[in-house]
Amino acid sequence: MKKKILITGANSGIAKELIKLLRREDDFEICLAARSEIAEENSDLEHYFLDVSDEQSVINLSSNFNELYALVNFAGIAVSSPIEYMDEAALRLQFDTNFFGLFKILKNFARKIIPKCGRIINISSMASFGIFPFISPYCSSKAAGDVILNLFSVETGIKTVSIKPGVIKTPFWSSSIKLNENNFKNFVEEYEKIGEFLIENSKKNEATGLEPKVVAKVILKALKAKNPSSSYVIGRDAKIARLTRFIPQTLLNKIIRFFLLARVK
């Protein structure tokens, strides 16, 4: 009997690469969910509409499943703004998707995951280490997501995995620029050059980041492992970000600010 896997946020660049890998496997049945129309190359697979910010949408999706081997959640956005000028609505939008969206999935699929062997995999980020200024909403939502995901595992006994990639070469970056069109207006006065840098750096990341198939291979490893790790950090930049946990916070803050200012001079 094939193991049923549900992939949410299934139109993301990494998700598409994962689907390619899963199609080569004989023992997985792939189901997809996304807010936008499923990419044409995957329209032959069982697919559903899902808006993770809408609880009824998550409930409706869960009602289609009696038993899942795994759920892989890719749904996520990134909000950017100086905290000083940030609109509270923008921060709420960030958490509605990245944190409360994950919460709704955990809540409504807890009883759908096969006990003992099943697992929930969430795509987090190196941003969860909390060292990237001006994307504090994104960092905060990913850090909070990691906490609730891990404690969900402790409470239920269901295996959970947090995937923490560094910069990946996907359309996520151009989508983020579009999403933040209004928020970039917050980069005024002393923040103006930083705002320009963030836009140009996002364009660079989309062209030079790590190939998404590298992350997809790690997710496949987590899907196939009998006892997957609770966290996978992927990419040299992400591994460097992880090391910052061992630096005293006051010193780390000075280092981050020094390099930030050096980049925008």
C-alpha positions in Angstrom: 0.0 0.0 0.0 1.4 3.4 -1.0 2.2 6.0 1.6 0.0 9.1 1.1 1.8 12.5 1.3 0.1 15.9 1.3 2.1 18.8 0.1 0.7 22.3 1.0 2.0 25.4 -0.7 2.7 23.0 -3.6 3.5 25.7 -6.2 6.7 26.8 -4.5 10.0 26.3 -6.2 11.2 23.7 -3.7 7.9 21.9 -3.6 8.0 21.4 -7.4 11.5 19.9 -7.1 10.3 17.6 -4.3 7.3 16.5 -6.4 9.7 15.5 -9.2 11.7 13.3 -6.8 8.6 11.8 -5.3 7.3 10.8 -8.8 10.4 8.6 -9.2 9.5 6.7 -6.0 7.2 3.7 -6.1 5.8 3.8 -2.6 4.4 7.3 -2.3 0.9 8.7 -3.3 1.2 12.4 -3.8 -1.6 14.9 -3.0 -1.2 18.7 -3.4 -2.8 21.8 -2.0 -2.2 25.5 -2.8 -3.9 28.8 -2.8 -3.3 29.4 -6.6 -4.0 27.0 -9.4 -1.7 24.0 -9.3 1.1 24.2 -11.8 0.2 22.5 -15.1 3.0 19.9 -14.9 1.4 18.6 -11.6 -2.3 19.0 -12.5 -2.6 15.2 -13.0 -2.1 14.7 -9.3 -4.9 14.8 -6.7 -5.1 18.4 -5.7 -7.1 20.8 -3.6 -7.5 24.5 -2.8 -5.9 25.7 0.4 -5.6 29.1 2.1 -3.7 28.5 5.4 -4.8 31.9 6.8 -8.5 30.7 6.6 -9.3 28.0 9.2 -12.4 26.8 7.3 -10.1 26.2 4.3 -7.8 24.0 6.4 -10.8 22.2 7.9 -12.2 21.6 4.4 -8.9 20.2 3.2 -8.5 17.9 6.2 -11.9 16.4 5.7 -10.7 14.8 2.4 -8.2 12.6 4.3 -8.6 9.8 6.8 -5.0 8.8 7.0 -1.7 10.5 6.0 1.9 9.2 6.1 3.2 12.7 5.9 2.3 16.4 5.4 4.9 18.7 4.0 4.0 22.4 4.5 5.6 24.9 2.2 3.0 27.7 2.6 4.8 31.0 3.6 5.5 34.6 2.8 8.2 37.1 3.9 7.4 40.7 5.1 10.1 43.3 5.3 10.1 46.7 7.1 11.9 48.7 9.7 10.2 48.0 12.9 9.9 51.7 13.6 7.6 52.3 10.6 6.0 48.8 10.3 2.3 48.6 9.9 0.7 46.2 12.4 -1.4 44.8 9.7 1.7 43.7 7.8 3.0 41.9 10.9 -0.4 40.2 11.3 -0.3 39.1 7.7 3.1 37.6 8.2 2.0 35.6 11.3 -1.4 34.6 9.8 0.4 32.7 7.0 3.7 31.4 8.6 2.7 30.9 12.2 -1.1 30.6 12.5 -1.2 28.8 9.1 1.1 26.1 10.6 -0.9 26.1 13.8 -4.1 25.4 11.9 -2.5 22.6 10.0 -1.1 21.0 13.2 -4.5 21.4 14.9 -6.6 19.9 12.1 -4.3 17.2 10.9 -3.0 15.9 14.2 -5.5 12.9 14.0 -4.8 12.3 10.3 -1.1 11.4 10.6 -0.4 7.7 11.0 0.9 7.1 14.6 4.5 6.1 15.1 5.7 6.2 11.4 3.9 9.4 10.2 5.4 12.9 10.2 4.8 16.6 9.6 7.5 18.5 7.9 7.5 22.3 7.9 9.7 24.5 5.7 11.3 26.9 8.1 14.3 29.1 7.3 17.7 30.1 8.5 15.8 33.3 9.4 14.5 31.4 12.4 17.9 32.0 14.1 16.8 35.7 14.3 19.8 37.5 12.9 18.4 39.3 9.9 17.3 42.9 10.5 14.5 44.5 8.5 12.8 41.1 8.0 12.0 40.8 11.7 8.4 39.6 10.9 9.7 36.7 8.8 12.4 35.8 11.4 9.9 36.0 14.3 7.2 33.9 12.5 9.7 31.2 11.5 11.2 31.0 15.1 7.7 30.8 16.6 6.8 28.1 14.0 9.8 26.0 15.0 8.8 26.2 18.7 5.1 25.2 18.2 6.1 22.5 15.7 8.6 20.9 18.2 6.3 21.1 21.2 3.5 19.6 19.1 5.8 16.6 18.6 6.4 16.4 22.3 2.7 16.6 23.2 1.4 14.1 20.5 4.4 11.8 19.8 4.0 12.6 16.1 7.4 13.0 14.4 8.0 16.6 13.2 10.8 18.0 11.1 11.9 21.6 10.6 13.7 22.3 7.3 16.0 25.4 7.6 17.5 26.3 4.2 19.7 29.3 3.5 19.2 31.4 0.4 17.6 29.3 -2.3 17.3 30.1 -6.0 13.4 30.3 -6.4 10.8 32.9 -7.4 10.1 33.4 -3.7 12.4 36.4 -3.9 10.6 38.2 -6.7 7.3 37.3 -5.1 8.5 38.9 -1.9 9.5 42.1 -3.6 6.0 42.3 -5.1 4.4 41.5 -1.7 6.4 44.3 0.0 5.8 47.1 -2.5 4.0 49.1 0.2 6.3 48.1 2.9 9.3 49.4 1.0 7.9 52.9 1.4 8.8 52.5 5.1 12.5 52.6 4.3 12.8 56.4 4.7 15.5 58.7 6.0 18.4 56.7 7.3 16.7 53.4 6.1 16.5 54.5 2.5 19.8 52.9 1.3 19.0 49.7 3.3 15.7 49.4 1.5 17.5 49.7 -1.9 20.0 47.1 -0.8 17.3 44.6 0.2 15.6 44.9 -3.2 18.9 44.4 -5.1 20.0 41.6 -2.8 16.7 39.8 -3.3 17.2 39.9 -7.0 20.7 38.6 -6.6 19.5 35.7 -4.3 17.0 34.5 -6.9 19.8 34.2 -9.4 22.6 32.9 -7.3 21.1 31.0 -4.4 21.4 27.2 -3.7 19.5 25.1 -6.2 16.0 24.1 -4.8 16.7 20.4 -5.7 19.3 20.3 -3.0 16.6 21.1 -0.4 14.2 18.7 -2.0 16.6 15.9 -1.6 16.9 16.6 2.1 13.1 16.6 2.5 13.0 13.3 0.7 15.5 12.0 3.1 13.4 13.1 6.0 10.3 11.4 4.4 12.1 8.1 3.9 14.0 8.0 7.2 12.6 5.7 10.0 13.6 8.3 12.6 14.3 11.7 10.9 16.1 14.5 12.6 13.9 17.1 14.1 15.8 19.8 12.2 17.8 20.0 9.0 20.0 23.0 8.3 20.8 23.3 4.6 23.5 25.5 2.9 26.7 27.1 4.1 24.9 30.4 4.9 22.3 28.6 7.1 25.0 26.7 8.9 26.9 29.9 9.7 23.6 31.4 10.9 23.2 28.5 13.3 26.6 29.1 14.8 25.5 32.6 15.9 23.6 31.0 18.7 26.9 30.5 20.5 27.9 34.2 20.3 26.9 36.5 23.2 23.9 38.5 22.0 25.4 42.0 22.7 28.5 41.1 20.6 26.4 39.5 17.9 24.2 42.6 17.6 27.3 44.7 17.1 28.7 42.4 14.5 25.4 42.3 12.5 25.1 46.1 12.6 28.7 46.6 11.5 28.3 44.3 8.4 24.9 45.8 7.6 26.2 49.3 7.6 29.3 48.3 5.6 27.1 46.9 2.9 25.0 50.1 2.4 27.7 52.7 2.5 
